Amino acid sequence: MSDVFTKQIGGDHYAKLEIQPTEYIVKNKLGWCEGNIVKYITRHQQKGQASDIDKVIHYAELAKELYYGKK
């Protein structure tokens, strides 16, 4: 892994992971909503807790509405 993926600004909640969420998101060509879901679900136990789960739900609802037109 290159230095750019071992460097983290503003915390260390991703530093101990096998793969950074950003690397996973880019390599799998995920969109904005999906990428944020990966990011927030990955860090919820170490950082945002229940509020990160709420963000996951919100981004999933956004994706559903944007892609499938359902609320």
C-alpha beads as a LAMMPS data file, in Angstrom:
LAMMPS data file: protein, C-alpha beads

71 atoms
70 bonds

1 atom types
1 bond types

-500.0 500.0 xlo xhi
-500.0 500.0 ylo yhi
-500.0 500.0 zlo zhi

Masses

1 110.0

Atoms # bond

1 1 1 0.000 0.000 0.000
2 1 1 1.377 3.405 -0.892
3 1 1 2.007 6.129 1.670
4 1 1 -1.083 8.035 0.587
5 1 1 -3.274 5.214 1.915
6 1 1 -1.431 4.956 5.235
7 1 1 -1.794 8.681 5.932
8 1 1 -5.004 9.867 7.596
9 1 1 -5.990 13.411 8.463
10 1 1 -8.305 13.826 11.456
11 1 1 -8.251 10.564 13.351
12 1 1 -7.043 7.011 13.076
13 1 1 -10.271 5.066 12.531
14 1 1 -9.137 3.832 9.068
15 1 1 -5.430 3.369 9.843
16 1 1 -5.743 -0.199 11.156
17 1 1 -7.846 -1.547 8.299
18 1 1 -6.633 -4.094 5.752
19 1 1 -7.972 -1.921 2.926
20 1 1 -8.958 1.732 3.043
21 1 1 -12.590 2.476 2.160
22 1 1 -11.407 4.912 -0.536
23 1 1 -9.302 2.239 -2.219
24 1 1 -12.211 -0.240 -2.113
25 1 1 -14.677 2.347 -3.439
26 1 1 -12.464 3.415 -6.353
27 1 1 -11.363 -0.102 -7.348
28 1 1 -14.985 -1.245 -7.418
29 1 1 -16.189 1.873 -9.263
30 1 1 -18.865 2.639 -6.689
31 1 1 -20.944 5.791 -6.935
32 1 1 -21.291 8.605 -4.400
33 1 1 -24.087 7.033 -2.352
34 1 1 -22.536 3.579 -2.318
35 1 1 -19.137 4.996 -1.418
36 1 1 -20.525 6.881 1.531
37 1 1 -22.330 3.748 2.703
38 1 1 -19.020 1.860 2.684
39 1 1 -17.240 4.716 4.461
40 1 1 -19.772 5.156 7.258
41 1 1 -20.458 1.479 7.894
42 1 1 -16.714 0.834 8.077
43 1 1 -16.066 3.464 10.734
44 1 1 -19.242 3.441 12.846
45 1 1 -17.799 1.442 15.752
46 1 1 -14.668 3.581 16.036
47 1 1 -16.052 7.045 15.298
48 1 1 -19.645 8.062 14.662
49 1 1 -21.511 5.160 16.265
50 1 1 -25.309 5.387 15.833
51 1 1 -25.093 8.621 13.820
52 1 1 -22.927 6.839 11.231
53 1 1 -25.562 4.094 10.971
54 1 1 -28.159 6.840 10.403
55 1 1 -25.959 8.187 7.594
56 1 1 -25.758 4.707 6.033
57 1 1 -29.551 4.486 6.066
58 1 1 -29.874 7.986 4.596
59 1 1 -27.446 7.244 1.745
60 1 1 -29.250 3.950 1.052
61 1 1 -32.564 5.830 0.851
62 1 1 -30.969 8.398 -1.471
63 1 1 -29.618 5.641 -3.716
64 1 1 -32.990 3.910 -3.821
65 1 1 -34.765 7.133 -4.792
66 1 1 -32.146 8.222 -7.345
67 1 1 -31.744 4.847 -9.049
68 1 1 -35.209 3.351 -8.712
69 1 1 -37.547 6.259 -8.025
70 1 1 -38.832 4.807 -4.762
71 1 1 -38.981 6.460 -1.373

Bonds

1 1 1 2
2 1 2 3
3 1 3 4
4 1 4 5
5 1 5 6
6 1 6 7
7 1 7 8
8 1 8 9
9 1 9 10
10 1 10 11
11 1 11 12
12 1 12 13
13 1 13 14
14 1 14 15
15 1 15 16
16 1 16 17
17 1 17 18
18 1 18 19
19 1 19 20
20 1 20 21
21 1 21 22
22 1 22 23
23 1 23 24
24 1 24 25
25 1 25 26
26 1 26 27
27 1 27 28
28 1 28 29
29 1 29 30
30 1 30 31
31 1 31 32
32 1 32 33
33 1 33 34
34 1 34 35
35 1 35 36
36 1 36 37
37 1 37 38
38 1 38 39
39 1 39 40
40 1 40 41
41 1 41 42
42 1 42 43
43 1 43 44
44 1 44 45
45 1 45 46
46 1 46 47
47 1 47 48
48 1 48 49
49 1 49 50
50 1 50 51
51 1 51 52
52 1 52 53
53 1 53 54
54 1 54 55
55 1 55 56
56 1 56 57
57 1 57 58
58 1 58 59
59 1 59 60
60 1 60 61
61 1 61 62
62 1 62 63
63 1 63 64
64 1 64 65
65 1 65 66
66 1 66 67
67 1 67 68
68 1 68 69
69 1 69 70
70 1 70 71
